[in-house]
Structures are given as C-alpha cells and as structure tokens.
Amino acid sequence: MWSPSTKPSTPMSCGSNRAACLALAAILITHPASAAGVVSLNLCTDELLLALAPERIAALSPLARDPTLSVFADAGARHPWVRPSAEAVLRLHPDLVLAGRYGAQAAVAILRDRGLRVEQVAEPTDFPGVAAEITHVAAILDVPARGAALTASMQAHLAAIRPRPGTSAIFWEARGYTAGPTSFAAAVMQTAGLVNAGTGRVVGVEAMRAHPPALLIMAQAPAYPSLATDLLAHPALAALPRRTIAPALLTCPGPWSITAAEQLSH
C-alpha cells in the first residue's frame, strides 16, 4: 500500500486509515503559501485542499470529517466546517472558495455576485484526469511544486501495480446499480487488470446469479444498512467470489484511489 516516506511539515494525522496518508506525499517541499483564507464546499475539494495546502484552510464541508466518506477524516475534524450557504461563507471573508461542478449552485452564484473568487472543480473519471485535476488545483492554490510532487508519486505507484490477467468483474452498488464503462470505478478496475462487466444499469439478484462475473466488487457495508444495500448481502450469492473496498477510496477520485486498484490486483 502506498504511503509517504516523508512526514509533512504541517501537523496532520492519518489516524488508523493508512489510505489517508497517500495524498500527504504532496507536502514534501517547504513552499510558502498565502495566509489562511480558502473555504471548500465539496468533499472532493476538501480532500485536495487538505492534501495540497492545509495551512490555508478557513473552513471545509461537514463531510470532510466523516470517516466513511473522507480519507482525511482525522485531519478534517481539526478544521472548522461550514454549511454550503452563501450567508455562512460570507461571514468567513475567504479569499477563495472551492466547489464542485454541480453542488451548491445557488451559493456559488451568490458568492460570485458578491465578488468572491470561486473555482469549481470537475470530478475526473480516470487517473490521467486525477493528475490533471491535481495540477489545476495546485495552480489555483499557488503550490505547483506540491502538485507536481503528488502527481509524480501517484504515477510511480500506478506503474508499480501488477494487474491480474483479464478477470471479469462487476462493481455492484446500492439498489443493484453497476459501475458503467466510463465511471471512475471502471478505471480503477482496469488499472487492476479486471474486465468490467457492468453497464451502469441495475442488475438484480436473480440476474447476477444467472450470469455471475468471476469477481463481485462492493463497497464495505455501511454501519446502518438499508433496503438499498440489503441485496448486496443476499445469501443466494454467498458463494460468489467477492472483494470489498472502503467507500472513501472511491467517493472522490484521487491518488488515494490507487489503494483500491492495488487491493483488486492481488
């Protein structure tokens, strides 16, 4: 599993989740940054901000501290959080607001109208897209050397993966949805050498049993299961080979997602 060999200069901790250490490889270089003043309204921008410029954080989204979703839950809990509302953000007087491409649209529009700099970040669908996103956000945060270090580390770890030979697999999600061919989950599977047999459509228990893949991949069961996730543990499929992946590794595509590819390649 990928983890940095150099401790960051900023006091952050990965806690018991070693996957959170992956992005900390970015903070290998002493590089002066601007004063704190960046607000993030999206979990994916939370993680990039924590990886690239934690000293600039004014506030993160509430999801940054959720260990089921965030690889930086321990570190995220040490920073203030803010609701994705324009009123709440304006009270913080940030220099920069990071947001997702689709979330908090009303707040983003108001903040821009008030003259704040708002940068919306797209969610990549493959590892080249992750590298481009890191470079883009590092430039926004004025820490290009950290972005280059993280990207180089990610590429080295991708190159070290030894894919398994062409095993068919389906990533099965809540309500029976499967990962489609253009999804990031499919890119992770391809990196591991798996052949994605999913189409993005719903596959029920009966259909899965009638045409099973060689490997069934699922997110780790939530602490509070629901009807949407009950079918994933159906006894009729108990004999089907399966692997489980921590949801935080795939919730937001990033260097930490290499851990999922490494796990699936074994």
C-alpha positions in Angstrom: 0.0 0.0 0.0 1.2 3.4 -0.9 2.3 5.7 2.0 4.7 8.6 2.0 8.2 8.2 3.4 8.5 11.8 4.5 6.4 13.4 7.2 4.6 16.6 6.2 5.7 19.9 7.7 2.0 20.6 8.6 0.7 18.8 11.6 -1.8 16.3 10.1 -2.6 12.7 11.0 -4.0 9.8 9.0 -5.2 8.0 12.2 -6.0 4.4 11.6 -6.8 4.9 7.9 -3.5 4.4 6.0 -5.2 5.4 2.8 -5.3 9.0 4.1 -1.5 9.1 4.0 -1.4 8.8 0.3 -2.1 12.4 -0.5 0.2 13.6 2.1 3.1 12.7 -0.3 2.3 16.1 -1.8 3.7 18.0 1.2 7.3 17.1 0.7 8.6 20.6 -0.1 8.8 23.7 2.0 6.9 26.1 -0.1 5.5 29.4 1.4 1.7 29.8 0.8 -0.7 32.6 1.3 -2.4 33.2 4.7 -5.4 31.0 5.5 -8.5 32.0 3.6 -9.8 29.2 1.5 -13.2 27.7 2.0 -14.2 24.3 0.5 -17.9 23.4 -0.1 -17.4 20.0 -1.5 -15.9 16.8 -0.1 -13.6 16.3 -3.2 -12.2 19.8 -2.9 -11.9 19.3 0.9 -9.5 16.4 0.2 -7.5 18.2 -2.4 -7.2 21.3 -0.1 -6.1 19.1 2.8 -3.5 17.4 0.6 -2.1 20.4 -1.1 -2.4 23.4 1.2 -3.9 22.6 4.7 -2.3 25.8 6.1 -4.7 27.9 4.0 -7.9 26.3 5.2 -10.6 28.6 6.6 -13.4 26.0 6.5 -14.3 22.7 5.0 -17.6 21.0 4.2 -19.1 18.9 7.0 -18.3 15.7 5.1 -14.6 16.2 5.5 -14.7 14.7 9.0 -16.9 11.7 8.0 -14.6 8.6 8.2 -17.0 6.6 5.9 -16.5 9.1 3.1 -13.3 11.0 3.7 -9.7 9.7 3.6 -8.8 12.7 5.7 -11.4 12.4 8.4 -9.0 12.8 11.3 -7.3 15.9 9.7 -10.6 17.3 8.5 -12.0 17.2 12.0 -9.3 19.6 13.2 -10.6 22.4 10.9 -13.8 24.5 11.1 -16.7 23.4 8.9 -19.2 25.5 7.1 -22.6 24.8 5.6 -22.8 25.3 1.8 -24.8 28.5 2.1 -23.7 31.9 0.8 -24.5 33.6 4.1 -22.3 31.2 6.1 -19.4 31.5 3.7 -19.6 35.3 3.5 -19.2 35.5 7.3 -15.7 34.0 6.9 -14.5 36.6 4.4 -12.5 34.0 2.4 -10.0 34.9 -0.4 -11.0 31.8 -2.4 -13.9 29.3 -2.4 -13.5 25.8 -3.9 -16.6 24.0 -5.0 -17.7 21.1 -7.1 -19.0 21.5 -10.6 -22.6 20.7 -9.7 -23.2 21.1 -6.0 -24.2 24.3 -4.1 -25.1 26.1 -7.3 -27.2 28.8 -5.6 -24.5 29.6 -3.1 -21.8 29.7 -5.8 -23.9 32.2 -7.9 -24.4 34.5 -4.9 -20.8 34.4 -3.8 -19.7 35.3 -7.3 -22.2 38.1 -7.4 -20.6 39.4 -4.2 -17.2 39.5 -5.9 -15.7 36.4 -4.3 -13.3 34.2 -6.3 -15.0 30.8 -6.7 -13.3 28.0 -8.5 -15.4 24.9 -9.5 -13.5 21.6 -9.9 -14.7 18.8 -12.1 -14.7 15.2 -10.9 -12.3 13.1 -13.0 -13.2 9.7 -14.5 -9.7 8.2 -14.7 -6.2 8.5 -13.3 -4.9 10.9 -16.0 -7.9 13.1 -15.1 -6.8 12.9 -11.4 -3.3 14.1 -12.4 -4.8 17.0 -14.4 -7.1 17.9 -11.5 -4.2 17.9 -9.0 -2.2 20.2 -11.3 -5.1 22.5 -11.8 -6.0 22.8 -8.1 -2.3 23.2 -7.1 -2.0 26.1 -9.5 -5.2 27.7 -8.1 -3.7 27.4 -4.6 -0.3 28.7 -5.7 1.5 25.5 -4.7 2.6 24.0 -8.1 5.6 22.2 -6.6 3.4 20.3 -4.2 1.0 19.3 -7.0 4.0 18.1 -9.1 5.3 16.0 -6.2 1.9 14.4 -5.6 1.4 13.7 -9.3 4.9 12.1 -9.6 4.3 9.9 -6.6 0.9 8.8 -8.0 2.4 7.9 -11.3 5.2 5.9 -9.7 2.7 3.9 -7.7 0.5 3.3 -10.7 3.5 2.0 -12.6 4.2 -0.5 -9.7 0.8 -2.2 -9.9 0.9 -5.6 -11.4 -2.5 -6.2 -13.0 -4.3 -9.5 -12.7 -5.0 -11.1 -16.1 -8.4 -10.2 -17.5 -10.7 -11.4 -14.8 -14.3 -10.3 -15.4 -15.8 -8.3 -12.6 -18.8 -6.2 -11.6 -18.8 -3.4 -9.2 -22.2 -3.8 -7.5 -23.7 -0.8 -5.7 -26.7 0.1 -3.7 -30.1 -0.7 -5.3 -28.2 -3.1 -7.7 -26.6 -0.5 -9.9 -23.4 -1.5 -11.6 -20.4 0.7 -12.4 -20.6 1.7 -16.1 -17.8 1.6 -18.6 -17.0 5.4 -18.3 -17.1 5.5 -14.5 -14.1 6.1 -12.3 -14.7 2.7 -10.6 -14.3 1.1 -14.1 -11.0 3.0 -14.5 -9.8 1.6 -11.1 -10.9 -1.9 -12.2 -9.0 -1.6 -15.5 -5.9 -0.4 -13.6 -6.1 -3.6 -11.6 -6.4 -5.7 -14.8 -10.0 -6.5 -14.4 -12.6 -6.5 -17.2 -15.6 -4.5 -16.2 -18.7 -6.5 -17.0 -21.0 -3.8 -15.6 -23.1 -1.5 -17.8 -24.2 1.2 -15.4 -27.6 -0.4 -15.3 -29.4 -2.3 -12.4 -28.6 -6.0 -12.0 -30.9 -7.8 -9.6 -30.0 -10.9 -7.5 -31.6 -13.3 -10.0 -29.7 -11.9 -13.0 -26.5 -11.8 -11.0 -26.9 -15.4 -10.1 -27.8 -16.4 -13.6 -24.8 -14.7 -15.2 -22.2 -14.2 -12.4 -18.9 -12.5 -13.0 -15.7 -14.1 -11.9 -15.4 -11.4 -9.2 -18.0 -9.3 -7.4 -16.8 -6.0 -6.0 -18.7 -4.0 -3.4 -18.2 -1.1 -1.1 -17.8 -2.1 2.6 -21.2 -2.5 4.2 -22.4 0.7 5.9 -22.8 0.8 9.7 -26.5 1.3 9.2 -27.7 -0.9 6.3 -30.9 0.0 4.4 -33.2 -1.7 1.9 -30.9 -0.2 -0.8 -27.9 -2.2 0.4 -29.6 -5.3 1.7 -29.4 -7.1 -1.7 -25.6 -6.9 -1.6 -25.5 -9.4 1.2 -28.2 -11.7 -0.3 -27.5 -15.4 0.7 -28.1 -16.6 -2.8 -24.8 -15.0 -3.9 -22.8 -16.1 -0.9 -20.6 -18.4 -2.9 -19.6 -15.8 -5.5 -16.0 -14.6 -5.1 -16.0 -11.0 -3.9 -13.9 -8.1 -2.7 -14.9 -5.2 -0.7 -13.4 -1.7 -1.0 -13.6 1.1 1.6 -16.1 3.7 0.2 -13.8 6.6 0.9 -11.2 5.4 -1.6 -13.7 5.9 -4.5 -16.1 8.6 -3.2 -13.8 11.2 -4.6 -11.3 10.2 -7.3 -7.7 10.9 -6.1 -4.3 9.4 -5.5 -5.7 7.5 -2.6 -7.8 5.5 -5.1 -4.7 3.7 -6.1 -5.0 1.7 -2.9 -8.3 0.3 -4.3 -6.6 -0.7 -7.5 -3.7 -2.3 -5.6 -6.2 -4.3 -3.5 -8.1 -5.5 -6.5 -4.9 -6.5 -8.4 -4.0 -9.1 -5.7 
